[in-house]
Amino acid sequence: MSASLVEPTNVLERGITGADGGVSFALEQLHTSVVDPRMDSMRLLSETTMTFPDAISFSNGAPFDGTHDVAKLPLYLERYLEHLRESGVPEKKISRLMFQYGPVNGFIQEEVARNLRQDEGIDVAPESIMITQGAQEAMVIALRALFTSPDQVLLTVSPAYVGIVGAAKTLGIPMRGVLEGPDGLEPEAVAEAVRAVRAEGKQPVALYLIPDFSNPSGTQLPLEARKELLAVARREELILLEDNPYGLFGREGGELPTLKSLDDTRHVVYLGSYSKTAFPGARLGFMVADQPVTGPNGTQRPLAAELSKTKSFLTVGTSSLSQAVLGGILVEADYDLRSASRATAQVYQARLQAVLEALAAHFPPEEHAQHGVSWNVPGGGFFLMLRVGFEADLAAMERSARDYGVSWAPMTMFYVDGGGDRMIRLGFSNLAVPDIREGIARLALFIEDTPRTDR
């Protein structure tokens, strides 16, 4: 074969020589995780917020920060140190835990295990838990372990949290979106997706979803659908990647069991985060992977323990100080974050109600034929979806922020296989009620002034 027909073998060979003779690249020459515009969506939303600082922002999903107190940080740290001493841990070991590299999978697994038993009815051994740098790291590690060949496919609810899309794209894992219904992911739709993927000669390995108050849609999977989904997972040999950052923020008395607490065949890998419930700045998440892994010599260890090999090359370990402060928060709360978060959950409920009331005031449901605007009614969480009569893209969002003083998130960035071009996500978690009312009034004016292009 002539040299001119040989495909370049590395990125430098595909590069473009710059005017100064140095290496330069065209964007399309880089990996899809860099090129895909959805991978840049969060930055664009943040930049819009900074560019239009006076705009009321429904764009993000930052947690409520009204309960944070800097003075409590050293108190939580000291509370955890006291806990270690009361547990008989020698002072030398305590010092080493705080100042040196710690165990790769973390050292607060026992506290997290107790918290999971208390709040979610999930009963797993501490060694089945990995402490991570946010739930995002847990996603990357889980995907890297489960997907071993290019013909394997990740199923994911669609619309989906952009973090799972980014993790899969970064690792080069093919995805297939499963459109959710009004009440979240429908088990039969999952089964149909499994059959469709297999008909293409590919292998569906895992399904990602947020059953409780999903980001971005706010939907909550009903109890019967949870049981049916577990049955589908067992029948089709699927691993369910259950992500649960918002589960504590529903209506009191309306709690539903997690998939993991219902799972008696270990088909669920559970992904958790303390960013929403306890301490966003600590950037602490965790993964529960209790599936036994048998080694060549017949010994067994939980999947979480085996995955420490991958984590050791990503982040080496998770911040000791962050773990200690979070450990102190859990100990101080007697491992009951659900009760400790009740006041914050009421704040989110009030803000959700304010959004719903303001939308109904500006767009009466009985006049839908005239205004063409509708929305879903979540039971909790941080988000809801709004359907409008025009293309709600980033350009429209920027015009809304610039000319009307209100920003939001286009739903197109959350759909895996396309869709949502006339839908927006409203995030209300970090907005006070007066700002919500004013923001919805501004949004209503923007919607009324934008010509409808209903198809």
N, C-alpha and C positions, 0 to 999 in steps of 0.2 A: 504494500500500500504506500502511495506517495506521501511525503511528509505533509503536503498541503491538505490531505484528507484526514489526518489524525486529529481526533478531538483533543482539545487541551485538557490536561489532567489535574490542574489546580487553579485556584482563583487568580494567582499572579499571572499565569499564562493567558487567562481570559481578560486580564486587566487592560486599561486604556492608558497609554503614555500621556501624562499631563504636559502642559506647555513648558514646565520647568524640567522635563525629562524624568520626573519621578512617577511613582505608581499612582494611578487614579482608577476609579471604578465607575461604571454605570450602575444605577440602583438595581436594575433587573438582574445584574450578575451576582448579587448577594443572595443569601438564603431566604426562603419564603417567609420565615419568621421576622425578617427585617423588611421585606418588600410589601407584604400584605397590608393594605391600608387599615384594616381593623386592628392591627397590632399597634397602631399609632393613635387610636381613638381616645384613650384616656389622657394622653399628653395634649391632644387637641382640645379636649374639654377643659383641662386645667388652664391651658393658655388662653382660652376664651374667657374664663373667669378672671384671669389676671389682666387681660386686655380691657375688659369692661367691669372694673371693680365695683361699680355702683349698681350693677345688675343683680337682682335677686336670683340666686342660683339653685335650681332644682336639678342640677347636672350630676352632682356626686352623691355618694352614700356614706358620708363621714358620720361616725357615731356622735351622739349627744355628748358635749363636753362640760356640761354644767355641774357634774359631780366630781370633777377632778380637783385634787388638792395637793399641791407640791409638798406641803408639810407632812403629808402621810407617807411619802416615799421612804424616808429613813425608818419610819415606824413599821412599815410592812417588811422591810429588810430585816430589822431587828426581831420582828415576830417570827420570821422564818428561822433565823439563827437560834432563837430560843427553842423553837420546835426541834431543831436538830440536836441541841444539847439535851433537851428532855428525852429524846429518843436514844440517847447514849452515844451519839457520834463524837469521837475524840476531837479536841480543839485543833489538832494538827490537820486532820482530814477536812474539817470545816474551812480552815484557812486555804487549804489546797483547792477545795471546790470553788471558793470565791475568786482566787487569784490566778489559778492555772487553767490550762485546757482541761475541760471536764469530760465525762463519758460522752461518746459520740451521740448516743440516743437520749442524752439528758439525764438529770438526776431528780426530777420531780414527778416521775411516773407514778409513784405511790399516791401522791397527793391528787394527781389527775384521775387516777383510777377511782379514788374515793369520791371525787367530785362527779364522775360519770355514774357511779352507782347511786349517788344521792339525787342527782338532777334528772337522769335519763333512764335509770334502771338498766344500764349497761354494765354487766359484771364480767370484767376481764382481768387477767393477771397484769401486774405492772410491766413485766417484760414484753407484753404484747403492744406496748405503747411507745411511740417515738415522738420526742419533743422536737419541733421544727421551727425554722425561722418563718413564721407565719404559715397559714394553710397552703400558700402557693408552693412552698418547697415540698410539702407533703404530696401535692399533686404531681409534681415533676418526678419525685422518687417513686411513687406508686406506678405511674405510667411507664417509667423506664424499666421497672422490674417485670411488669405484666406483658409488655409488648416486645416480642422477640423477632418478628419477621415482617417484611413489608406488606404481606397479604392479610395482616391482622388489622381490624378496624375498631375504633372507639365510637360507640354510640353515645350521643349526648342529647339531653333535652334541648329543644330549640324553641324560643330564644334561650341562650345560655350565658352564664357568667363568662366574661371575656378572658378571665384567668385560665380556665380550662382550655379554651381555644388556643391561647398563647402557649401553654405548656405543650399541647399536642403538636402544634406547628413547630415549635422549637426542636422537638424530638423527632420530627418527620413522621408522625403517626397519622394515618388517614382517619378522617372523621365522617360520621353520617348523622345528620340531625334528625331527631324525632320530634315532630311538632306537638306541643302540648295543647290540651283542650282547655275549656274554661276552668276546670278544677285541677289543672296540672297535667302531668304526664299520664297517658292512658295505657294500661298494661297491654291491651290488645295491639295498640300502635307499636309498642316495643316488640312484641312477638312478630308483627308484620315486618318490621325493620330487620329483625334477625333473619327471617326467611329471605328477604330481598338481598341482603348482603351475602348469604350463603349461595343464593342462585347465581351470583356473580363470581363464584369460586373463591370467595374471601371468607375470613373467619372473624365473626364478632366476638370480642374478648370481654369487654367491660362496658358498662353504662354509667354515665355521670348524671347526677341530678341533685337539686336542692329541694327536698320534699316540703320544707317549712318556710313559707314566705319567700319564694324564690327570687333571686336577683337575675333578671330585671323585672319579672312579671308580677311578683307578689303573691302568686298562687300557693295554695296549701293542699297537698295530696290527701284525699280522704282516707280514713282508716281501711275501708274495704279494698281500695285501690292499692294501698301499701301491702296488704296481705297477698293480693293477686300478683303484684309485681315481684314479690319474693317467690311466688310459685313459678312465675315465668323464668326467673333467674335460675331456679333449681332445674326446671325442665330443659332450659336451653343452655345450661352450663355457663351462665354469665356471672361476672363479678359486678356488684353494684358499688359504685363509688358515691357514697352518701356524704354530702357536704352540708354542714349544719351550723352556719354562723348566726342565724336569726331565730332559732327555735325558742328562745326564752322570751320573745317579745310579741307574743300573741295575747289575746284576751284571757284574763284570768279564768280558769276553769275550762278553757277550750283547748288545752294541751292534748296533743296526739303522740303516741309512742313513736320513737324513731324506728327506722327500718332495722338498725343494728340491735335494738332491744327486742325486736320480734324475730330476729334471725337465729334459728337454731341449727343451721347447717353451714355456718361461716361463709356465706356468699356475699357478705357486706364488708367492705373496707371503709372505715368511718373517718372522715376528715373534719377536724374541729379547729376553732380559732377562739382565742381570748381577746381579740382585738375589739370585738363588738360588746363583750360583756364585762370586761375587767380593765384592760389597760392597752389601748391602741398602740402607744409608743413602744411598748415592749416587743412588739412584732413576734408574738408567740402563737404557734399553732401546734397541732399534734395529729398523729395518725394512729388509729387502732387497727392493727393487722394481726389478728390472732390465729390465722390459718397456719397449721403446722407444716414445716418444710423438712423433708427427710433428706439427710446427707448421704454421701456414698457409703459411709460406714454404718448406716442405719440409725444414727442419732437424729433427734428432732429438736428444732427450735422454732419459735413463732416467726412468722414472716417479718414482723417489725425488727426482730433481732438480726435477721439476715440482711435486711435493707440498710443496716448501719454501714455496710461496705460502700454503698452508693453515697450515702450522706457524708461519709468521711472525705470524699473527694469533691463534694459540692461546697460545704460550709465548715468542714472539720468538726464542728460542734455548734451548739446553740448558746447564746450569751448567758453566762453564769449569773450575772446580776439581774438580768431580766427574769430568769427562772426563779431566783431567790425572792424577788419582789412579788412575782405572781404566786409563788408558793406561800408567801406571807398573807396575801389576799385570800387564798383558799383556806388556809388554816384559821384566819381571823373570822371568816364566814362560816366556819365549821363545815366546809366543803359544800355549802348550800348556796350556789350562785343564783339559783332560781328565786329564792326568797330575797337575797341581797340585791337582785336586779329588778325587783317588783316596782319600785318607785320609778326607775328609768323606763320600764315597760309601759307604765302609765303615761309618761311623757310622750312616748312614741304613739300610743293610742290616741292621745289628745291631738297630736299633730296630724295623724291619719284622718281623724274625724274632721279636723279643720279643713283639710284638702277636700274631702268628700262634700262637706257642706258648701264650701266656696264654689266648687264645680257645679253642684246642683243649682246654686243661686244664679250663676251666670249662664248655665246651659240646662234649663229644666228638662228632665228626661221626657216629659210628655210633649215637648216641642222638638224632639230629635229630628223629625223630617225637615224642619226648617234650618237647624244649625249643623246637623250631621256629626255631632260630637258625642262620644260615649267613652265609658271607662269601666274597669273592673273594680270590685270592692274587696280588697284583701282583708283578712282577719288580723293582720299584724305585719311586722317587718318594717322595711325602710322604703318600699317602692310601690308604685302602681303604674298601669299602662293607660294611656289616653289615645283614643283613635280620632284622627282629624280628617278633613276632606281634601288635603293637599299633600304634596311630597315633603315629608318632614326630614330633610337631610341636613348635613352640617352647614351648608350655606344658609338654609332657612333658620337654623338655630343661631348662627352668627348675626343674622339680620334681626332676629328676636332680641338678642342681647344688646345689640348696638342701638336699635331704634325704639325698642319697647322696654328695655331694662329688665329682662327676664331671660334666663337660660335654662336649658333642659337637655336631655340626651336623646338623640335619634335612636329608635329601636333597631334600625337596619344594622347597627354595629354588633348586635347581640344574636342575630339569626345566623345559623351555621351554613345553611344552603340557600340563602337569599330569602327576602321577605321583610315585612314590617316597615315598608316605605311610607306608610301613612299613619305611623304610630310613634308616640314619644314615651319615654320613661320619665316619671316625676319622682325624684328623691326628696323626701321631706324630713329625714331624720335629724338634720342639723339646722333646721329653720324654726325660729320662734313662731307662735301662732299668728301674731300681727303681720310678720313678714310673709307667712303663707297666704294670708288673705290678700295682702297687697300684691304678692307675686301672681296669684291666680287671676286677680283683676287685670294685671298687665298682660298676662298670657291670653286672657279672654279677648282683650282688645286686639292683640296680634292675630289671633285666630279669625276674628270677625273681619279684619282688614285684609286677610290673605284670601285671594280668590280660590274657590273650591275647584278641584280637578278630579272629582270622583269618577271612577271608571265603572 
